[in-house]
Amino acid sequence: MKAEDIKQVASIGGGVIGSSWTTLFALRGLKVYQYDINDECIEKCKEHIESNLASLVEFGAIEADKVEGIKANISYTTTIAEAVKDAQFIQENGPERLPIKQSILAEIEAAAPADALYASSSSGLLISDVTANATHPERCVGGHPYNPPHLIPLVEITYCEKTDQANVQLAKDFYQSIGKEAVVLNKECPGYIANRLQLAVYREMIDLVMRGICSAEDADKSLVYGPGIRWAIFGHNMIMQLGNPGGLKGMMEMLGDGGDVWLADMADWKHMPNKEYGEIAQASVDEMMKNFPDEVGHTNQECAKYRDKMLVEILKLHHKF
Ligand SMILES: NC(=O)c1ccc[n+]([C@@H]2O[C@H](COP(=O)([O-])OP(=O)(O)OC[C@H]3O[C@@H](n4cnc5c(N)ncnc54)[C@H](O)[C@@H]3O)[C@@H](O)[C@H]2O)c1
């Protein structure tokens, strides 16, 4: 099977992530069978998808007259066997608990076509554990999206030694064919790539605030209007490349051991002071939201809408819409 042969996909679990994947699959013209455990969950999933599509129209990412056609690509079911029986690609988005993931996979394997590809959205479980009891581990990968998958292009593909490399490539080609930017981890590791990078930055932000060096608001501002705005265009290796006439290598030579003094002073905790920081930083974030311009908003809902509107603008620049 080639990526372009994949026309029918199944989305197993229709919560935050499943409904967003389904929005994307349907938007890219694929037929999607959405499974969830009962009618109430299916109704919630439909509401999420409606809302995702309405926002995409509002932000100018899709035309209003396309919405009915996109919705017509989606079927709903409360039976896994029905969802996967004709699927060529199966995206699993059930709860993040190993026994549940394993039992969903067993149900999928009992009903899916022999060559269907399985990808788990799991944020933290290792694909070697998810597939420990699988009959066909060779066709299973991790396909970890960044929330929400219908907007954020990244998907991290993981595999284990039982995975067939041809299927890793097929998963990558398929995701790329629907506009995702797929990266493949050559070894399994907790947190994958992007969340580890994010946590490294957040550890330092928390440390700066807890040591009284800056406010939570100024830590956020430093990120958004400094490195963050560049990182939406190029990754840090490219930033280094552009920073010196000798490229990245020249930059590394120029920096020498100059960063060691900073590193010696920087956070290297192995335990995040999450509770303590929540208590310190919440008031500062509440104040920051109060002072945002009305255009940005003052509630979580308003700010999330503003974030998504800005995301769509950036995605348009990246030719993702
Ligand atoms: N929320 C995030 O930011 C995020 C980001 C990336 C990946 N993920 C991963 O995506 C997966 C889903 O997360 P979520 O945030 O959408 O959770 P969620 O709780 O919003 O959705 C889970 C869905 O699974 C359904 N479900 C419950 N039992 C099930 C079963 N036995 N079989 C199939 N479906 C079942 C629930 O009804 C619900 O609709 C998790 O593995 C999570 O780690 C989440």
The ligand as a MOL file (V3000), in Angstrom:
LIG
                    3D

  0  0  0     0  0            999 V3000
M  V30 BEGIN CTAB
M  V30 COUNTS 44 48 0 0 0
M  V30 BEGIN ATOM
M  V30 1 N -4.9430 16.4170 25.0750 0
M  V30 2 C -3.7420 16.6040 24.5600 0
M  V30 3 O -3.1830 17.7140 24.6040 0
M  V30 4 C -3.0320 15.4880 23.8600 0
M  V30 5 C -2.0080 15.8000 22.9550 0
M  V30 6 C -1.3930 14.7560 22.2390 0
M  V30 7 C -1.7810 13.4370 22.4600 0
M  V30 8 N -2.7560 13.1640 23.3820 0 CHG=1
M  V30 9 C -3.1430 11.7440 23.5560 0
M  V30 10 O -4.3350 11.5040 22.8310 0
M  V30 11 C -5.0970 10.4810 23.4960 0
M  V30 12 C -6.4940 11.0180 23.7610 0
M  V30 13 O -6.3910 12.1560 24.6050 0
M  V30 14 P -7.5760 13.2180 24.7270 0
M  V30 15 O -6.9620 14.4470 25.3030 0
M  V30 16 O -8.3170 13.3190 23.4410 0 CHG=-1
M  V30 17 O -8.5000 12.5290 25.8220 0
M  V30 18 P -10.0730 12.6780 26.0070 0
M  V30 19 O -10.3640 12.2190 27.3830 0
M  V30 20 O -10.5260 14.0260 25.5670 0
M  V30 21 O -10.6580 11.6260 24.9550 0
M  V30 22 C -10.5900 10.2420 25.1250 0
M  V30 23 C -11.7510 9.6360 24.3620 0
M  V30 24 O -11.6530 8.2230 24.4100 0
M  V30 25 C -12.9390 7.6920 24.6490 0
M  V30 26 N -12.8080 6.3780 25.2600 0
M  V30 27 C -12.9790 6.0190 26.5540 0
M  V30 28 N -12.7790 4.7000 26.7010 0
M  V30 29 C -12.4830 4.2280 25.4710 0
M  V30 30 C -12.1990 2.9370 24.9680 0
M  V30 31 N -12.1640 1.8510 25.7570 0
M  V30 32 N -11.9830 2.8000 23.6490 0
M  V30 33 C -11.9660 3.8900 22.8310 0
M  V30 34 N -12.2520 5.1130 23.2550 0
M  V30 35 C -12.4990 5.2890 24.5590 0
M  V30 36 C -13.6160 8.7050 25.5470 0
M  V30 37 O -15.0330 8.5770 25.4970 0
M  V30 38 C -13.1090 10.0170 24.9530 0
M  V30 39 O -13.9620 10.4990 23.9400 0
M  V30 40 C -4.3160 10.1050 24.7500 0
M  V30 41 O -3.5330 8.9710 24.4990 0
M  V30 42 C -3.4350 11.3220 24.9810 0
M  V30 43 O -2.2390 11.0080 25.6630 0
M  V30 44 C -3.4120 14.1470 24.0620 0
M  V30 END ATOM
M  V30 BEGIN BOND
M  V30 1 1 1 2
M  V30 2 2 2 3
M  V30 3 1 2 4
M  V30 4 1 4 5
M  V30 5 2 4 44
M  V30 6 2 5 6
M  V30 7 1 6 7
M  V30 8 2 7 8
M  V30 9 1 8 9
M  V30 10 1 8 44
M  V30 11 1 9 10
M  V30 12 1 9 42
M  V30 13 1 10 11
M  V30 14 1 11 12
M  V30 15 1 11 40
M  V30 16 1 12 13
M  V30 17 1 13 14
M  V30 18 2 14 15
M  V30 19 1 14 16
M  V30 20 1 14 17
M  V30 21 1 17 18
M  V30 22 2 18 19
M  V30 23 1 18 20
M  V30 24 1 18 21
M  V30 25 1 21 22
M  V30 26 1 22 23
M  V30 27 1 23 24
M  V30 28 1 23 38
M  V30 29 1 24 25
M  V30 30 1 25 26
M  V30 31 1 25 36
M  V30 32 1 26 27
M  V30 33 1 26 35
M  V30 34 2 27 28
M  V30 35 1 28 29
M  V30 36 1 29 30
M  V30 37 2 29 35
M  V30 38 1 30 31
M  V30 39 2 30 32
M  V30 40 1 32 33
M  V30 41 2 33 34
M  V30 42 1 34 35
M  V30 43 1 36 37
M  V30 44 1 36 38
M  V30 45 1 38 39
M  V30 46 1 40 41
M  V30 47 1 40 42
M  V30 48 1 42 43
M  V30 END BOND
M  V30 END CTAB
M  END
